[in-house]
Amino acid sequence: MYSKEEALVIKKEFWTAFASAYPRKWLLYDTKIKDVTFKFYIDNKKAQVLLDIEPKDEEKRKIYFEKIESLKTILLEEYLPEAILERNFYLENGKVISRIWVEKLGISLNKKTDWETIFAFFNETMSAFEYFFFEHEDYIKDLEINT
């Protein structure tokens, strides 16, 4: 077990190494849709690439999720066959969001021997997610076009 300080150092080393291995600008928070964000997540059991849909307006959250859900076949067949879509995902704090994600199990942030595998997973998965988003961005963003 690591102390908080040691864990922070490992996280910083991990993200610095990832940025060095894959020096590109990721879409992440720059989707141009308020409260719709791409995220990387890593802990000691899994790595995940996430698309979180969390507008405070429940109706907007529903519409954005349904738009992506209407593209599910394309998402799964052409971009991310392992993607999981969950309309009502409960965060630890009890907040309900919609989430689409892909995960890789059995890897750990604390095992430097896993880092290359995690980096490759992050790069391949986020790139595919971004391509999907860019291809369907106009439809996803436009709240006037219903599913």
N, C-alpha and C positions, 0 to 999 in steps of 0.2 A: 504494500500500500504506500502511496506517495502522499507527502504533505501537500497542503494547498499550494505552497510556493513551488514545490517540485512539479506538481501537475500543471501549473501555469507555464513553467519553463518548457515542459514537454509540448504543450499546446502551441506555444509560440514557435518552437523549433519546427513542429509539424507544419504549421501554416506558412512559415517562411520557406521551408523546403518545397512545399507544394507550389507556392508562387514562383519559386526559382525553376522548378521542373516544368511548369506550365504557365509561362509569363504572358497571359492574355487577359483582357478585360472581360469579365463575366457579366451577364445581364443582371442577375441577382435582384436588387431593389429597384432597378431602372426599367421596370416593365411599362411605365407610363400609365399604370392602373393603380390607383390608391389602394393600399393594403393587399396587393397581390404581388407576392415575392417568391423568388427562387432562393433556395438555401442549401448549403452543405451542412451535414451533421455527422459527427464521429464521436464514438465513445469507446468503451472497452469490450463491446460485444458486436457492434455493427457500424456500418457507414450507410448514410442515406443522402439522396439528392431529393429535395422536396420542392413542391410548388404549394405554397400556403395561400389560401383565399380567406381573408379575414376582415372584410369591411364591417364596420359597426352596424350598418344597415343590413338587417337579415335578408331582405328581399334582393339586394345587390349580391350578397354572398351566394344566394340560391341561384340567381341568374348566371353569374360567372361560372359556378360549378356546372350547371346544366348545359351551358355552352360547351365546356370542355368535355363533359360526359357525352354530348351528342357527337363528339369527334373521337370517342373512345376506340372504335374499330380502327380508325386511321392511326391513332396514337399507339395502339398495341401492335398492329400489323406492320407499320412502317417505321416506327421510331423506338418504342420502349415496350417490348413484349411482356416484361415483368412488372409493369406499372400497376400500382394499386390506387384505386380511386375511392375516397371515403367522403361522403357528403357531410356527415356529422362526426368530426374527429374531436375528441375531448383532450385538451391539454391538461397538464398536471395541475394548473391553477383553476381548472373547472371551465375555462373558456371553451366555447364550441367554435371550431373553424371548419372549413372544407380543406382537404389535403389530397394531393396526388403525389405519390412518391415511388421510388425504387430503392431497394436496400440490398446490401451485401452483408450476410451474417458470418460470424466466426472469425472476425478480424478485430484487431485492437489498436487504438491510438498509442497505447503504451509499448507495443511491440514494433520497434523500428524496422524489423524484417517484414512487417506487413505494409509499411508505408508505400512502397512502389505499387503494390496491388491496389491500395486505397486511392493513390493518385490517379492510376489508370482508370479505375472505376469512376471516380469523380469526373475526370476529363471526358470519358466516353459518354457517360450518362447525362451530364449537364449539357454537353454539346448537342446530343440528340434532343433533349428537352427544349433547348433554345431554338434549334431548327424547327421543331414542331410549333413552338410559340410564334416564331417569326412568320412561318408559312400561314398561320391562321389568326394572326394578331388582329387584323381589321375586324373579323367576325367576333372574336372574343371581346374586344374592347367596346364594340357598338351595342349599347344597352337597348337601342331601339329595334334591333333585329332579335327577335325571340327565337328560341329553339323550336 
